[in-house]
Amino acid sequence: MQAARTADIIVFPPRRMAANGQNDRLSTALTALDIALAEQRAAVAAWRESLTELRGVMSGLGTGLADYQDRLTGLGAQVTALNSDAQAMENWADKVLAPSA
C-alpha cells in the first residue's frame, strides 16, 4: 500500500489595504478612464451620425447621376437624329450642285 501524501499548506498573509496615495492614483486613473470612455462613446455616436448623413448624400448623388445618364441618353438620340438629317441635307445639296451630265 502507498503511504498517504501530505502537504504543508502555506497561508499567505492577507493583503493590506493600499496606502492612501495608491488609492488616490487608482481613483484618478479610473476617473480618467471613465472620461475617455464617455468621449469615445460620443465620438462613435458622431461617426455613426456622419455615416447616416453620408448614406443620404450618396443616395442623392446616385439619383442625380441616373438623371444625368438619362439626359445624356436623350441628347445622344437627338444628336444621332440631327446627324442623320445633316447627312441627308448634304446628300441633297451634292445632288443639286452636281454638274448635269
ZAMAR-319965 format. One record per residue: residue in three letters; x, y, z of N, C-alpha, C in turn; residue number from 1. Coordinates in nm, 4 decimals. Layout:
SITE    r      n_xx      n_yy      n_zz     ca_xx     ca_yy     ca_zz      c_xx      c_yy      c_zz    k
SITE  ALA         X         Y         Z         X         Y         Z         X         Y         Z  NUM
...
This chain:
SITE    r      n_xx      n_yy      n_zz     ca_xx     ca_yy     ca_zz      c_xx      c_yy      c_zz    k
SITE  MET    0.0808   -0.1178    0.0000    0.0000    0.0000    0.0000    0.0851    0.1241    0.0000    1
SITE  GLN    0.0282    0.2279   -0.0632    0.1034    0.3515   -0.0700    0.0788    0.4350    0.0545    2
SITE  ALA    0.1816    0.5080    0.0864    0.1679    0.5967    0.2015    0.0879    0.7182    0.1598    3
SITE  ALA    0.0086    0.7698    0.2453   -0.0726    0.8888    0.2155    0.0198    1.0083    0.2006    4
SITE  ARG   -0.0083    1.0865    0.0983    0.0725    1.2061    0.0767    0.0161    1.3191    0.1599    5
SITE  THR    0.1031    1.3922    0.2134    0.0607    1.5090    0.2904    0.1349    1.6290    0.2378    6
SITE  ALA    0.0744    1.7427    0.2547    0.1371    1.8657    0.2091    0.1214    1.9711    0.3164    7
SITE  ASP    0.2205    2.0554    0.3223    0.2111    2.1679    0.4140    0.1503    2.2853    0.3378    8
SITE  ILE    0.0452    2.3340    0.3852   -0.0205    2.4476    0.3211    0.0318    2.5728    0.3865    9
SITE  ILE    0.0858    2.6575    0.2985    0.1406    2.7842    0.3484    0.0331    2.8905    0.3309   10
SITE  VAL    0.0011    2.9535    0.4358   -0.1007    3.0588    0.4306   -0.0307    3.1895    0.4014   11
SITE  PHE   -0.0754    3.2545    0.2905   -0.0182    3.3843    0.2583   -0.0823    3.4889    0.3466   12
SITE  PRO   -0.0037    3.5865    0.3829   -0.0622    3.6902    0.4670   -0.1672    3.7678    0.3866   13
SITE  PRO   -0.2745    3.8096    0.4477   -0.3776    3.8852    0.3762   -0.3201    4.0174    0.3260   14
SITE  ARG   -0.3754    4.0633    0.2146   -0.3289    4.1905    0.1586   -0.3698    4.3037    0.2500   15
SITE  ARG   -0.2763    4.3909    0.2640   -0.3082    4.5108    0.3396   -0.3706    4.6097    0.2431   16
SITE  MET   -0.4513    4.6947    0.2890   -0.5111    4.7983    0.2059   -0.3983    4.8847    0.1516   17
SITE  ALA   -0.4147    4.9227    0.0274   -0.3130    5.0058   -0.0349   -0.3030    5.1375    0.0403   18
SITE  ALA   -0.1857    5.1902    0.0328   -0.1647    5.3187    0.1002   -0.2564    5.4221    0.0370   19
SITE  ASN   -0.2849    5.5280    0.1091   -0.3780    5.6304    0.0629   -0.3343    5.6893   -0.0707   20
SITE  GLY   -0.2061    5.7064   -0.0924   -0.1556    5.7612   -0.2184   -0.1880    5.6690   -0.3356   21
SITE  GLN   -0.1794    5.5396   -0.3125   -0.2105    5.4443   -0.4191   -0.3591    5.4457   -0.4510   22
SITE  ASN   -0.4432    5.4594   -0.3503   -0.5866    5.4689   -0.3728   -0.6197    5.5932   -0.4540   23
SITE  ASP   -0.5507    5.7023   -0.4232   -0.5739    5.8260   -0.4980   -0.5335    5.8074   -0.6438   24
SITE  ARG   -0.4202    5.7427   -0.6674   -0.3757    5.7193   -0.8054   -0.4752    5.6314   -0.8799   25
SITE  LEU   -0.5222    5.5270   -0.8128   -0.6192    5.4382   -0.8754   -0.7494    5.5125   -0.9050   26
SITE  SER   -0.7942    5.5898   -0.8125   -0.9167    5.6675   -0.8317   -0.9009    5.7653   -0.9473   27
SITE  THR   -0.7860    5.8316   -0.9557   -0.7596    5.9255   -1.0652   -0.7571    5.8522   -1.1985   28
SITE  ALA   -0.6942    5.7358   -1.2009   -0.6857    5.6576   -1.3250   -0.8238    5.6106   -1.3688   29
SITE  LEU   -0.9048    5.5653   -1.2745   -1.0395    5.5206   -1.3086   -1.1265    5.6364   -1.3575   30
SITE  THR   -1.1110    5.7519   -1.2966   -1.1851    5.8701   -1.3417   -1.1443    5.9080   -1.4830   31
SITE  ALA   -1.0142    5.9056   -1.5106   -0.9652    5.9365   -1.6455   -1.0168    5.8342   -1.7454   32
SITE  LEU   -1.0226    5.7079   -1.7060   -1.0753    5.6034   -1.7936   -1.2233    5.6260   -1.8220   33
SITE  ASP   -1.2997    5.6618   -1.7196   -1.4419    5.6910   -1.7394   -1.4615    5.8079   -1.8360   34
SITE  ILE   -1.3807    5.9099   -1.8221   -1.3894    6.0267   -1.9111   -1.3549    5.9857   -2.0541   35
SITE  ALA   -1.2492    5.9070   -2.0690   -1.2079    5.8620   -2.2021   -1.3159    5.7757   -2.2672   36
SITE  LEU   -1.3781    5.6887   -2.1900   -1.4855    5.6050   -2.2444   -1.6056    5.6893   -2.2865   37
SITE  ALA   -1.6398    5.7900   -2.2074   -1.7502    5.8784   -2.2437   -1.7191    5.9544   -2.3721   38
SITE  GLU   -1.5954    6.0013   -2.3850   -1.5556    6.0716   -2.5075   -1.5581    5.9770   -2.6271   39
SITE  GLN   -1.5166    5.8533   -2.6056   -1.5184    5.7555   -2.7139   -1.6619    5.7251   -2.7557   40
SITE  ARG   -1.7517    5.7116   -2.6612   -1.8930    5.6878   -2.6934   -1.9480    5.8032   -2.7773   41
SITE  ALA   -1.9151    5.9262   -2.7381   -1.9615    6.0433   -2.8132   -1.9029    6.0440   -2.9539   42
SITE  ALA   -1.7755    6.0088   -2.9654   -1.7111    6.0053   -3.0974   -1.7736    5.8982   -3.1868   43
SITE  VAL   -1.8020    5.7823   -3.1323   -1.8645    5.6750   -3.2101   -2.0054    5.7162   -3.2516   44
SITE  ALA   -2.0794    5.7807   -3.1635   -2.2138    5.8283   -3.1981   -2.2070    5.9318   -3.3105   45
SITE  ALA   -2.1116    6.0232   -3.3036   -2.0950    6.1242   -3.4088   -2.0539    6.0577   -3.5399   46
SITE  TRP   -1.9684    5.9572   -3.5319   -1.9253    5.8848   -3.6517   -2.0435    5.8140   -3.7168   47
SITE  ARG   -2.1271    5.7500   -3.6359   -2.2458    5.6821   -3.6903   -2.3405    5.7821   -3.7543   48
SITE  GLU   -2.3567    5.8974   -3.6925   -2.4415    6.0017   -3.7494   -2.3842    6.0499   -3.8831   49
SITE  SER   -2.2531    6.0636   -3.8898   -2.1886    6.1041   -4.0149   -2.2082    5.9984   -4.1231   50
SITE  LEU   -2.2006    5.8713   -4.0853   -2.2239    5.7643   -4.1834   -2.3671    5.7682   -4.2361   51
SITE  THR   -2.4629    5.7968   -4.1490   -2.6021    5.8083   -4.1916   -2.6183    5.9244   -4.2888   52
SITE  GLU   -2.5558    6.0365   -4.2563   -2.5617    6.1525   -4.3448   -2.4940    6.1214   -4.4783   53
SITE  LEU   -2.3806    6.0541   -4.4732   -2.3094    6.0166   -4.5958   -2.3949    5.9244   -4.6816   54
SITE  ARG   -2.4652    5.8323   -4.6189   -2.5533    5.7411   -4.6918   -2.6590    5.8202   -4.7680   55
SITE  GLY   -2.7175    5.9205   -4.7038   -2.8172    6.0043   -4.7698   -2.7587    6.0832   -4.8856   56
SITE  VAL   -2.6404    6.1395   -4.8645   -2.5753    6.2169   -4.9704   -2.5419    6.1264   -5.0889   57
SITE  MET   -2.4907    6.0083   -5.0615   -2.4554    5.9157   -5.1698   -2.5795    5.8698   -5.2454   58
SITE  SER   -2.6899    5.8524   -5.1752   -2.8146    5.8150   -5.2414   -2.8597    5.9270   -5.3339   59
SITE  GLY   -2.8515    6.0508   -5.2862   -2.8859    6.1656   -5.3700   -2.7942    6.1769   -5.4904   60
SITE  LEU   -2.6665    6.1493   -5.4694   -2.5709    6.1531   -5.5794   -2.6041    6.0461   -5.6831   61
SITE  GLY   -2.6401    5.9281   -5.6376   -2.6780    5.8206   -5.7293   -2.8003    5.8583   -5.8117   62
SITE  THR   -2.8973    5.9206   -5.7467   -3.0174    5.9649   -5.8178   -2.9818    6.0713   -5.9209   63
SITE  GLY   -2.8975    6.1658   -5.8809   -2.8550    6.2713   -5.9727   -2.7793    6.2157   -6.0920   64
SITE  LEU   -2.6928    6.1179   -6.0678   -2.6180    6.0573   -6.1779   -2.7095    5.9781   -6.2715   65
SITE  ALA   -2.8102    5.9118   -6.2175   -2.9055    5.8386   -6.3011   -2.9825    5.9369   -6.3897   66
SITE  ASP   -3.0242    6.0508   -6.3322   -3.0934    6.1536   -6.4112   -3.0011    6.2076   -6.5205   67
SITE  TYR   -2.8761    6.2312   -6.4856   -2.7779    6.2820   -6.5817   -2.7593    6.1812   -6.6956   68
SITE  GLN   -2.7513    6.0533   -6.6618   -2.7357    5.9494   -6.7637   -2.8577    5.9471   -6.8555   69
SITE  ASP   -2.9779    5.9599   -6.7994   -3.0993    5.9629   -6.8809   -3.0972    6.0815   -6.9769   70
SITE  ARG   -3.0557    6.1974   -6.9271   -3.0488    6.3160   -7.0128   -2.9454    6.2979   -7.1237   71
SITE  LEU   -2.8308    6.2405   -7.0886   -2.7286    6.2157   -7.1909   -2.7777    6.1168   -7.2959   72
SITE  THR   -2.8522    6.0158   -7.2534   -2.9071    5.9195   -7.3480   -3.0027    5.9895   -7.4448   73
SITE  GLY   -3.0900    6.0752   -7.3910   -3.1822    6.1519   -7.4757   -3.1079    6.2452   -7.5692   74
SITE  LEU   -3.0055    6.3111   -7.5182   -2.9252    6.4008   -7.6000   -2.8541    6.3235   -7.7107   75
SITE  GLY   -2.8040    6.2042   -7.6781   -2.7391    6.1202   -7.7786   -2.8349    6.0845   -7.8910   76
SITE  ALA   -2.9587    6.0534   -7.8571   -3.0588    6.0211   -7.9596   -3.0871    6.1429   -8.0464   77
SITE  GLN   -3.0958    6.2604   -7.9849   -3.1198    6.3833   -8.0620   -3.0024    6.4126   -8.1549   78
SITE  VAL   -2.8810    6.3965   -8.1059   -2.7621    6.4219   -8.1883   -2.7580    6.3235   -8.3053   79
SITE  THR   -2.7918    6.1983   -8.2802   -2.7947    6.0982   -8.3874   -2.8974    6.1373   -8.4935   80
SITE  ALA   -3.0151    6.1818   -8.4513   -3.1194    6.2237   -8.5457   -3.0739    6.3466   -8.6241   81
SITE  LEU   -3.0137    6.4441   -8.5573   -2.9654    6.5638   -8.6269   -2.8540    6.5288   -8.7254   82
SITE  ASN   -2.7662    6.4372   -8.6871   -2.6594    6.3941   -8.7764   -2.7187    6.3294   -8.9017   83
SITE  SER   -2.8209    6.2474   -8.8824   -2.8859    6.1826   -8.9963   -2.9483    6.2878   -9.0879   84
SITE  ASP   -3.0162    6.3888   -9.0291   -3.0755    6.4972   -9.1090   -2.9673    6.5756   -9.1820   85
SITE  ALA   -2.8558    6.6021   -9.1142   -2.7472    6.6788   -9.1760   -2.6876    6.6019   -9.2931   86
SITE  GLN   -2.6722    6.4715   -9.2779   -2.6186    6.3916   -9.3886   -2.7167    6.3886   -9.5065   87
SITE  ALA   -2.8449    6.3806   -9.4756   -2.9451    6.3815   -9.5829   -2.9411    6.5148   -9.6567   88
SITE  MET   -2.9281    6.6243   -9.5821   -2.9199    6.7565   -9.6453   -2.7924    6.7686   -9.7293   89
SITE  GLU   -2.6833    6.7140   -9.6796   -2.5575    6.7183   -9.7542   -2.5707    6.6397   -9.8842   90
SITE  ASN   -2.6317    6.5229   -9.8778   -2.6521    6.4416   -9.9974   -2.7416    6.5157  -10.0977   91
SITE  TRP   -2.8489    6.5799  -10.0504   -2.9367    6.6572  -10.1369   -2.8612    6.7714  -10.2021   92
SITE  ALA   -2.7792    6.8426  -10.1213   -2.7018    6.9543  -10.1759   -2.6025    6.9065  -10.2806   93
SITE  ASP   -2.5392    6.7920  -10.2536   -2.4440    6.7387  -10.3514   -2.5149    6.7062  -10.4838   94
SITE  LYS   -2.6366    6.6537  -10.4775   -2.7118    6.6196  -10.5984   -2.7542    6.7453  -10.6723   95
SITE  VAL   -2.7958    6.8482  -10.5976   -2.8414    6.9731  -10.6633   -2.7264    7.0440  -10.7273   96
SITE  LEU   -2.6119    7.0444  -10.6599   -2.4977    7.1195  -10.7111   -2.4111    7.0393  -10.8082   97
SITE  ALA   -2.4406    6.9130  -10.8222   -2.3603    6.8282  -10.9122   -2.3858    6.8737  -11.0563   98
SITE  PRO   -2.2806    6.8821  -11.1323   -2.2996    6.9209  -11.2710   -2.3816    6.8155  -11.3464   99
SITE  SER   -2.4685    6.8646  -11.4288   -2.5523    6.7733  -11.5064   -2.4693    6.7125  -11.6182  100
SITE  ALA   -2.4877    6.5902  -11.6395   -2.4106    6.5257  -11.7460   -2.4904    6.5121  -11.8714  101
